[in-house]
Amino acid sequence: MAVVRLSLTIDAPPGRIFMWIADYRNAPLFIEGLEPLRPIGGSSFEAVLRMGPKHFRATITLVDVEADRLVTWAMSGKESRSLTFELTPGHGGSGGTTVEVGVSYDRPSGITGVLVGPVIDEAVRHRAGAALEAIEAAMAGSTEDADAVQPE
């Protein structure tokens, strides 16, 4: 399993970021290509993920939660991966929070992995960066869509 990690310091307290990331209604705002989720029981949701011209059905589950510190979403189906968001409060009362996203995913094996692995890695890195930017925009209140859904 390959892993891409990126981080960004966001000007918001960890609790606010945590509540926004853990709310399934916001997932399509920070997971690029994800259509709105449909609850299917517990913390699992039916999803459709668009990747270029292809659409994949998947089950997305909130698998790990530590209040104000950690959220992990896992996707199973044709495209299996997980996204883990770790939140670290700023030091010295700065008010900011460092958000690290780790994306774990399967790379093709053999010669296919050698040939297309770097392209896949870059696409995953791009999507992880886009997730962090979407969270930052939501916390800044700079996007209408991000403000539309708030945690219950």
Secondary structure by P-SEA (a helix, b strand, c coil): cbbbbbbbbccccaaaaaaaaacccccccccccccbbbbccccbbbbbbbcccbbbbbbbbbcccccccbbbbbbbccccbbbbbbbbcccccccbbbbbbbbbbbccccccccccaaaaaaaaaaaaaaaaaaaaaaaacccccccccccc
